[in-house]
Amino acid sequence: MSLNVTTKLPALRTARRIAPRYQPAASVQKRHFSFRSFWTKSASSAEQAEWSPAIDGPHRPSKLQVREQQERELAEKAAQEFPAPEESEIGQVDGAPAKHVAVEIDGNARVFDTAFLRDSCSCILCRDPHSKQKVFQTSDIPVDLEGSYKLVEDEEKGSAVELQWNNDIKGYGPDHRTRHSIEWLRRAIHQEVELRGGVRHDDRVLWDKERITRDNKWLDYNDYMGQDEVLYDALTHLHKYGLLFIKNVPESEESVVKLSERIGNLKDTFYGRTWDVRSKAKAENIAYTPQFLGLHMDLLYTSNPPHLQLLHSLRARTPGGESFFSDAFNAVNQLQRFSAFHFRTLCTFPVTYHYHHPTHHYHFTRPVIELFPYPKYSEPTNLAIRRVNWSPPFQAPFEARIGSNSQTSFRSFVAASHSYEKLLSAEENLYEYRLNEGECVIFDNRRVLHARRAFDATKGERWLKGAYVDDDVFFSKLRVLQEKYEGNWNAEGTVRYAVKGE
């Protein structure tokens, strides 16, 4: 994650590499960082109920210590049920069948569970050649499966191992073989090492007003629609910064549909596939009024709020109505540095959102800050932020920690949210822009907050046409283009490099 803001925060440090990094020569060198947080989800107080000072000592264990002890006990139990293989039990090339085999990769012997190699078989008997989907279940693999292997040269995969099976899945004959390229096995080891070490590849850039003014991207509509390279540039920029502008958009209510469908299917909500932001009487949404609309995100009262929001300006003929944006991730980073207590509060306090009308009733509770669900990260300055949830206009009455039983949690949340809002709306963190007719803004609804100044609806027309795109749709298209142009793709912070004949 990059950071270069006016508040003079310390520069982030790259993570120490756990193992030699697999990097094909043709691929582009990527930065990677290891993110860690001192904060971890609290264990239940009931987990400490059996503690006794006479038996366990004078000090009650912390919730984190209780959780770590439970994890150690589970690991020990698993080791007893499935002990690590002895060296004599690991099969070698051209050797006898075994439950584990050692394969030489880059001069080192790497041990693989043959159940994993069998489950990953991509032959036409195991994976449909058209859909690419498995035709058997992992649960079909016998517990006494064993495999032996030899080295071969495959026309498509290059240097590979070919495995023969003892006690294969029911329905597979003795002539069934599985081939994996050495390159594919190398990638599998590389991924496991990075996942086990908590390494996250993250190119997102935190920004303030100065940074986004300098780095922001404007793309031409025709280039965006007609060139995959430009589309990849757009999606990469959106992933890094969460904000993008398109110019020269045709004056049509279908233009926002075409812009969205260039990425994938639109998200259909109770507002429709597209919707109009216009001032009207008795509006069912504050956005459909001319009054000031503060920083917020859309549809946090649904279980999967949209990832992208697109707003195409069809009419901009009224005084006022300027849009402004703020990077919620940057504010989280600043908050954590200024107050670890406020940061932890926003990671844990449950905030309820709703849309409660006669014909629609949505209701969902989530914390303000969500981190990626990795148990340990390196340093608390490197935050693995997954998403932020901030939408004051659509909050419901709070339902937990509201002051009963002499709790003070709610006051802590009020203080933390006050500090966070000051960072979000600080002048140096806000990017303001008035959309002209024929311009469209696209932004990450789970990261970039948007707002609007009041306008005078009696002196002209202001009309934006909006649409949403889900996260699955966005990342699917991004990975397709990333694999096409860079030879690798990123999923949940781990880079997978394209493998020949995979």
Wavefront OBJ file of the C-alpha trace (Angstrom):
o trace
v 0.000 0.000 0.000
v 1.360 3.383 -0.895
v 1.098 6.405 1.331
v 2.156 9.929 0.478
v -0.045 12.501 2.128
v 0.394 15.975 3.511
v 0.087 14.867 7.141
v 3.708 13.579 7.130
v 2.914 10.045 8.185
v 5.834 7.563 8.416
v 6.563 5.642 5.241
v 5.434 2.035 5.146
v 8.061 -0.686 5.242
v 8.091 -3.677 2.951
v 7.564 -7.027 4.605
v 10.475 -9.408 5.127
v 10.140 -12.215 2.637
v 9.299 -15.573 4.163
v 10.814 -17.666 1.363
v 12.372 -17.140 -2.077
v 9.690 -15.516 -4.160
v 8.573 -17.295 -7.326
v 8.644 -14.747 -10.124
v 8.474 -15.808 -13.779
v 10.898 -13.845 -15.895
v 8.188 -12.451 -18.150
v 6.068 -11.064 -15.327
v 6.162 -7.582 -13.851
v 7.794 -7.179 -10.445
v 5.160 -6.497 -7.798
v 5.504 -4.862 -4.423
v 4.161 -6.820 -1.502
v 3.612 -5.887 2.080
v 2.789 -7.823 5.191
v -0.081 -6.352 7.126
v -0.607 -7.004 10.792
v -2.838 -5.537 13.434
v -2.476 -5.656 17.188
v -6.236 -5.946 17.334
v -7.928 -9.311 17.053
v -11.532 -10.264 17.523
v -12.326 -10.672 21.185
v -13.090 -14.054 22.622
v -16.177 -14.602 24.724
v -15.896 -13.905 28.431
v -17.387 -17.360 28.990
v -14.101 -18.842 27.758
v -12.466 -17.658 30.983
v -15.235 -18.847 33.294
v -13.271 -21.913 34.464
v -10.266 -19.855 35.578
v -9.342 -20.177 39.209
v -6.511 -18.257 40.962
v -5.790 -21.305 43.124
v -5.275 -23.547 40.091
v -4.253 -21.234 37.276
v -2.268 -18.636 39.176
v -2.961 -15.087 40.378
v -3.431 -13.506 36.952
v -6.451 -14.111 34.773
v -5.393 -14.801 31.129
v -6.364 -12.214 28.565
v -8.933 -13.055 25.927
v -6.201 -13.097 23.300
v -4.152 -15.563 25.393
v -7.220 -17.794 25.778
v -7.791 -17.781 22.053
v -4.132 -18.525 21.248
v -4.169 -21.421 23.749
v -7.275 -22.849 22.073
v -5.573 -22.606 18.677
v -2.514 -24.451 20.024
v -4.701 -27.211 21.453
v -6.547 -27.638 18.153
v -3.249 -27.795 16.264
v -1.915 -30.423 18.678
v -5.086 -32.490 18.293
v -4.845 -32.313 14.509
v -1.185 -33.355 14.658
v -2.136 -36.416 16.722
v -4.868 -37.474 14.282
v -2.824 -36.720 11.146
v 0.875 -36.847 12.131
v 3.488 -35.427 9.761
v 4.999 -38.163 7.610
v 8.383 -39.602 8.476
v 11.061 -39.207 5.820
v 10.900 -42.936 5.140
v 7.162 -42.590 4.369
v 7.643 -39.947 1.641
v 7.662 -41.291 -1.907
v 10.474 -40.408 -4.317
v 10.629 -40.211 -8.107
v 10.136 -43.671 -9.648
v 9.584 -44.977 -6.140
v 6.875 -46.933 -4.351
v 3.359 -45.523 -3.776
v 3.000 -43.277 -0.714
v 0.630 -40.756 0.832
v 3.231 -38.000 0.341
v 5.794 -37.497 -2.406
v 8.923 -35.346 -2.634
v 9.486 -33.407 -5.866
v 12.693 -31.496 -6.611
v 11.908 -27.851 -7.414
v 14.725 -25.348 -7.920
v 17.189 -27.683 -6.213
v 15.045 -28.268 -3.121
v 12.862 -31.261 -2.251
v 9.272 -30.108 -1.821
v 6.794 -32.478 -0.175
v 3.213 -32.706 -1.455
v 0.247 -34.604 -0.077
v -0.894 -36.948 -2.835
v -4.511 -36.263 -1.865
v -3.918 -32.626 -2.855
v -2.301 -33.672 -6.144
v -5.197 -36.040 -6.890
v -7.789 -33.414 -6.034
v -6.082 -30.947 -8.399
v -6.095 -33.312 -11.384
v -7.109 -31.461 -14.554
v -7.343 -34.350 -17.010
v -10.472 -34.672 -19.172
v -11.791 -37.401 -16.849
v -11.601 -35.131 -13.819
v -12.395 -31.684 -15.194
v -14.937 -30.907 -17.883
v -12.993 -29.485 -20.857
v -15.680 -26.896 -21.608
v -16.885 -25.641 -18.215
v -13.482 -26.297 -16.524
v -15.384 -27.607 -13.494
v -14.528 -30.683 -11.438
v -16.605 -33.803 -12.080
v -15.812 -35.422 -8.718
v -15.891 -34.250 -5.105
v -12.969 -33.825 -2.752
v -14.918 -35.985 -0.309
v -14.744 -38.817 -2.869
v -10.969 -39.192 -2.349
v -10.300 -42.359 -0.299
v -8.418 -41.834 2.962
v -5.973 -44.610 1.962
v -5.130 -43.026 -1.399
v -1.483 -43.399 -2.394
v 0.462 -42.213 -5.418
v 3.759 -42.777 -7.162
v 5.259 -40.557 -9.828
v 7.754 -40.231 -12.632
v 9.151 -37.219 -14.492
v 7.852 -36.561 -18.015
v 7.919 -33.885 -20.707
v 4.402 -32.756 -21.561
v 3.713 -31.065 -24.904
v 1.573 -28.376 -23.264
v 2.887 -28.227 -19.699
v 6.615 -28.753 -20.234
v 8.510 -30.529 -17.437
v 5.941 -32.327 -15.334
v 5.269 -35.125 -12.873
v 2.932 -37.943 -13.847
v 1.209 -39.719 -10.971
v -0.205 -43.212 -10.884
v -2.736 -44.029 -8.180
v -3.339 -46.813 -5.697
v -6.870 -46.881 -4.249
v -8.088 -44.190 -6.647
v -11.524 -42.595 -6.517
v -14.315 -45.051 -7.221
v -15.078 -45.233 -10.938
v -11.524 -44.448 -12.108
v -9.593 -47.315 -13.662
v -5.946 -48.353 -13.144
v -4.923 -46.496 -16.299
v -5.901 -43.071 -14.891
v -2.935 -40.689 -14.645
v -2.530 -37.163 -13.258
v -0.005 -34.668 -14.626
v 1.154 -31.461 -12.958
v 3.832 -29.216 -14.400
v 6.842 -28.314 -12.278
v 5.850 -24.698 -12.851
v 2.376 -25.355 -11.407
v 3.852 -27.099 -8.354
v 6.270 -24.189 -7.863
v 3.356 -21.750 -7.877
v 1.412 -23.905 -5.395
v 4.325 -23.848 -2.951
v 4.784 -20.108 -3.430
v 1.117 -19.411 -2.692
v 1.043 -21.573 0.396
v 4.140 -19.869 1.817
v 2.619 -16.433 1.300
v -0.744 -17.429 2.769
v 0.897 -19.053 5.774
v 3.111 -16.022 6.318
v 0.239 -13.539 6.100
v 1.775 -11.707 3.131
v -0.687 -9.483 1.293
v -0.092 -7.917 -2.114
v -1.855 -4.578 -2.095
v -1.335 -1.707 -4.516
v -4.063 0.538 -3.107
v -2.983 4.134 -2.661
v -4.211 6.245 0.247
v -4.998 9.776 -0.839
v -5.872 13.230 0.373
v -6.886 16.260 -1.664
v -3.358 16.990 -2.862
v -2.626 13.385 -3.852
v -5.872 12.742 -5.756
v -5.676 16.126 -7.518
v -2.273 15.106 -8.822
v -3.004 11.438 -9.586
v -6.641 11.457 -10.635
v -7.472 9.981 -14.023
v -9.789 11.233 -16.755
v -10.591 8.888 -19.666
v -12.435 9.439 -22.923
v -15.733 7.583 -23.316
v -14.930 6.129 -26.751
v -11.491 4.943 -25.644
v -12.981 3.349 -22.526
v -15.674 1.603 -24.547
v -13.485 0.488 -27.455
v -10.062 -0.429 -26.071
v -9.391 -3.195 -23.543
v -6.074 -1.589 -22.612
v -7.904 1.574 -21.571
v -10.498 -0.445 -19.670
v -7.729 -2.269 -17.802
v -6.118 1.086 -17.011
v -9.483 2.300 -15.693
v -10.142 -0.724 -13.484
v -6.583 -0.748 -12.145
v -6.877 2.937 -11.230
v -10.251 2.313 -9.587
v -8.783 -0.485 -7.506
v -5.822 1.660 -6.435
v -7.601 4.959 -5.793
v -11.328 4.201 -5.836
v -12.149 7.246 -8.003
v -12.261 7.778 -11.791
v -13.855 10.204 -14.249
v -15.079 9.610 -17.807
v -15.518 12.561 -20.205
v -17.389 13.038 -23.504
v -20.184 10.684 -22.457
v -23.102 10.754 -24.967
v -26.288 12.493 -23.832
v -28.421 9.401 -23.350
v -30.036 7.648 -20.429
v -28.436 4.432 -21.726
v -24.872 5.752 -21.518
v -24.479 4.792 -17.858
v -25.748 1.307 -18.756
v -23.096 0.941 -21.448
v -20.372 2.217 -19.126
v -21.407 -0.300 -16.466
v -21.845 -3.241 -18.822
v -18.343 -2.675 -20.167
v -17.326 -4.119 -16.771
v -20.159 -6.625 -16.405
v -23.758 -6.983 -15.302
v -25.394 -4.104 -13.466
v -26.576 -4.611 -9.906
v -30.361 -4.550 -9.824
v -31.789 -3.069 -6.607
v -35.206 -1.894 -5.480
v -34.260 1.419 -7.122
v -34.050 -0.438 -10.459
v -31.153 -1.269 -12.787
v -30.548 2.478 -13.121
v -31.960 5.408 -11.180
v -32.292 9.176 -11.416
v -30.895 11.674 -8.922
v -33.314 14.564 -9.302
v -35.088 16.865 -6.919
v -38.721 15.912 -6.301
v -41.457 16.473 -3.738
v -41.936 13.959 -0.895
v -38.714 12.191 -1.870
v -38.213 8.675 -0.519
v -34.471 9.326 -0.376
v -32.593 12.402 0.815
v -30.548 12.249 -2.402
v -33.716 13.218 -4.301
v -33.912 16.575 -2.547
v -31.973 19.803 -3.171
v -30.626 19.946 0.371
v -27.103 19.251 1.552
v -26.147 15.554 1.595
v -23.230 14.625 3.846
v -20.496 12.072 3.277
v -21.935 8.593 3.006
v -21.978 5.237 1.234
v -24.974 3.673 -0.475
v -27.089 0.682 0.525
v -25.249 -0.294 3.706
v -28.572 -1.663 4.920
v -28.242 -4.563 2.425
v -26.173 -7.709 2.952
v -23.911 -6.984 -0.051
v -23.785 -3.257 -0.816
v -22.611 -2.343 -4.334
v -18.906 -2.093 -5.003
v -18.986 0.573 -7.717
v -21.318 3.500 -8.180
v -21.571 5.360 -11.485
v -23.142 8.827 -11.796
v -23.555 10.340 -15.277
v -24.377 14.063 -15.427
v -27.160 14.692 -17.936
v -28.137 18.141 -16.637
v -25.998 20.562 -14.589
v -27.860 23.849 -14.932
v -28.497 24.828 -11.350
v -26.342 26.838 -8.945
v -24.593 24.635 -6.388
v -24.748 20.857 -6.237
v -20.986 20.300 -6.231
v -19.894 16.759 -5.414
v -17.071 15.980 -3.048
v -15.275 12.783 -2.135
v -13.142 11.493 0.731
v -10.908 8.419 1.026
v -12.271 6.508 4.020
v -9.199 4.230 4.052
v -6.873 7.198 4.398
v -8.928 8.483 7.336
v -8.783 5.038 8.991
v -5.023 5.041 8.625
v -4.837 8.478 10.224
v -7.245 7.530 13.016
v -5.256 4.432 13.940
v -2.088 6.506 14.229
v -3.766 9.191 16.324
v -5.862 6.937 18.588
v -5.564 3.157 18.814
v -8.558 3.143 21.176
v -10.861 4.911 18.711
v -9.638 2.610 15.955
v -10.469 -0.525 17.960
v -13.857 0.922 18.850
v -14.799 1.422 15.203
v -13.587 -2.104 14.409
v -15.902 -3.657 16.987
v -18.913 -1.451 17.660
v -22.093 -2.654 15.855
v -23.826 0.034 13.790
v -27.274 -0.716 12.361
v -28.496 0.632 9.019
v -32.001 0.422 7.635
v -34.376 1.474 4.898
v -37.805 1.146 6.471
v -40.684 2.092 4.178
v -44.163 0.651 3.552
v -42.981 -1.365 0.533
v -39.301 -1.987 1.370
v -37.683 -2.939 4.661
v -33.914 -3.489 4.691
v -31.923 -3.917 7.885
v -28.254 -4.785 8.483
v -25.654 -4.297 11.241
v -21.902 -3.954 10.638
v -18.898 -2.188 12.223
v -17.457 0.971 10.692
v -14.094 -0.656 9.916
v -13.684 -4.169 8.540
v -10.235 -5.740 8.249
v -9.272 -8.768 6.216
v -9.826 -11.900 8.340
v -6.190 -12.806 8.871
v -5.320 -13.471 12.516
v -1.905 -11.807 12.576
v -0.189 -9.036 10.636
v 3.243 -7.512 10.985
v 2.965 -3.920 12.104
v -0.082 -1.873 13.149
v 0.781 0.916 10.696
v 0.104 -1.456 7.789
v -3.646 -1.929 7.975
v -5.242 -4.641 5.877
v -8.480 -2.704 5.441
v -11.158 -4.671 3.637
v -13.888 -2.054 3.602
v -15.374 0.842 5.522
v -19.046 1.314 6.396
v -20.107 4.915 6.932
v -23.556 6.216 6.076
v -25.016 8.450 8.798
v -28.215 9.385 6.882
v -29.269 5.738 6.771
v -28.484 4.677 10.331
v -31.204 2.930 12.299
v -31.555 3.215 16.074
v -28.659 1.388 17.718
v -29.546 -2.029 19.094
v -26.505 -3.145 21.096
v -24.298 -1.575 23.773
v -26.766 1.255 24.197
v -26.123 1.875 27.894
v -27.893 -0.961 29.661
v -26.031 -2.759 32.437
v -23.986 0.389 33.109
v -22.060 0.033 29.852
v -20.118 2.985 28.491
v -19.516 1.513 25.027
v -21.917 3.848 23.288
v -20.120 6.952 24.576
v -16.874 5.423 23.336
v -18.412 4.988 19.898
v -19.689 8.563 19.865
v -16.195 9.838 20.670
v -14.548 7.583 18.087
v -17.037 8.475 15.349
v -16.594 12.171 16.135
v -12.828 11.874 15.660
v -13.234 9.821 12.486
v -15.724 12.247 10.942
v -13.363 15.161 11.572
v -10.708 13.335 9.557
v -13.121 12.414 6.763
v -14.371 15.958 6.321
v -11.085 17.776 6.916
v -10.473 20.239 4.093
v -7.131 18.668 3.236
v -8.840 15.252 2.795
v -11.754 16.359 0.586
v -11.746 16.398 -3.199
v -14.488 18.650 -4.592
v -15.707 18.694 -8.175
v -18.833 19.875 -9.961
v -19.792 17.352 -12.632
v -20.432 18.957 -15.996
v -22.894 17.619 -18.510
v -21.383 14.713 -20.407
v -19.151 13.606 -17.517
v -19.448 10.478 -15.392
v -17.799 9.703 -12.086
v -17.127 6.098 -11.028
v -16.130 5.393 -7.444
v -15.650 2.555 -4.984
v -18.747 2.630 -2.794
v -17.041 0.532 -0.079
v -14.144 2.932 0.266
v -14.752 6.421 -1.163
v -17.396 8.513 0.558
v -19.418 10.912 -1.562
v -21.443 13.987 -0.694
v -23.195 16.898 -2.357
v -23.649 20.542 -1.607
v -27.148 22.008 -1.571
v -28.460 23.533 -4.797
v -31.293 25.808 -5.885
v -33.762 23.621 -7.776
v -35.826 26.667 -8.788
v -33.045 28.061 -10.993
v -32.316 25.152 -13.277
v -32.186 21.397 -13.596
v -29.738 18.962 -12.020
v -30.045 15.373 -13.232
v -27.673 12.480 -12.663
v -28.264 8.972 -13.995
v -26.885 6.309 -11.681
v -26.021 2.615 -11.715
v -24.254 0.068 -9.500
v -21.812 -2.790 -10.135
v -21.128 -5.573 -7.613
v -17.701 -6.516 -6.269
v -17.711 -9.984 -7.855
v -18.369 -8.466 -11.281
v -15.657 -5.827 -10.894
v -12.919 -8.161 -9.684
v -13.783 -10.800 -12.283
v -13.191 -8.353 -15.123
v -10.082 -6.936 -13.434
v -8.536 -10.420 -13.083
v -9.343 -11.357 -16.675
v -7.574 -8.246 -17.965
v -4.733 -8.520 -15.461
v -4.003 -12.084 -16.558
v -4.219 -11.000 -20.196
v -1.814 -8.054 -19.924
v 0.437 -8.986 -16.984
v 0.391 -12.773 -16.857
v -0.842 -12.892 -13.266
v -3.905 -12.106 -11.190
v -4.681 -11.202 -7.606
v -7.328 -12.763 -5.373
v -7.687 -11.851 -1.690
v -4.187 -10.426 -1.538
v -2.330 -13.363 -3.111
v -0.883 -13.192 -6.622
v -1.297 -16.219 -8.880
v 0.987 -16.364 -11.900
v -0.313 -17.804 -15.143
v 0.955 -21.335 -15.730
v 1.384 -22.920 -19.164
v -1.205 -25.614 -19.863
v -3.032 -25.062 -16.573
l 1 2 3 4 5 6 7 8 9 10 11 12 13 14 15 16 17 18 19 20 21 22 23 24 25 26 27 28 29 30 31 32 33 34 35 36 37 38 39 40 41 42 43 44 45 46 47 48 49 50 51 52 53 54 55 56 57 58 59 60 61 62 63 64 65 66 67 68 69 70 71 72 73 74 75 76 77 78 79 80 81 82 83 84 85 86 87 88 89 90 91 92 93 94 95 96 97 98 99 100 101 102 103 104 105 106 107 108 109 110 111 112 113 114 115 116 117 118 119 120 121 122 123 124 125 126 127 128 129 130 131 132 133 134 135 136 137 138 139 140 141 142 143 144 145 146 147 148 149 150 151 152 153 154 155 156 157 158 159 160 161 162 163 164 165 166 167 168 169 170 171 172 173 174 175 176 177 178 179 180 181 182 183 184 185 186 187 188 189 190 191 192 193 194 195 196 197 198 199 200 201 202 203 204 205 206 207 208 209 210 211 212 213 214 215 216 217 218 219 220 221 222 223 224 225 226 227 228 229 230 231 232 233 234 235 236 237 238 239 240 241 242 243 244 245 246 247 248 249 250 251 252 253 254 255 256 257 258 259 260 261 262 263 264 265 266 267 268 269 270 271 272 273 274 275 276 277 278 279 280 281 282 283 284 285 286 287 288 289 290 291 292 293 294 295 296 297 298 299 300 301 302 303 304 305 306 307 308 309 310 311 312 313 314 315 316 317 318 319 320 321 322 323 324 325 326 327 328 329 330 331 332 333 334 335 336 337 338 339 340 341 342 343 344 345 346 347 348 349 350 351 352 353 354 355 356 357 358 359 360 361 362 363 364 365 366 367 368 369 370 371 372 373 374 375 376 377 378 379 380 381 382 383 384 385 386 387 388 389 390 391 392 393 394 395 396 397 398 399 400 401 402 403 404 405 406 407 408 409 410 411 412 413 414 415 416 417 418 419 420 421 422 423 424 425 426 427 428 429 430 431 432 433 434 435 436 437 438 439 440 441 442 443 444 445 446 447 448 449 450 451 452 453 454 455 456 457 458 459 460 461 462 463 464 465 466 467 468 469 470 471 472 473 474 475 476 477 478 479 480 481 482 483 484 485 486 487 488 489 490 491 492 493 494 495 496 497 498 499 500 501 502
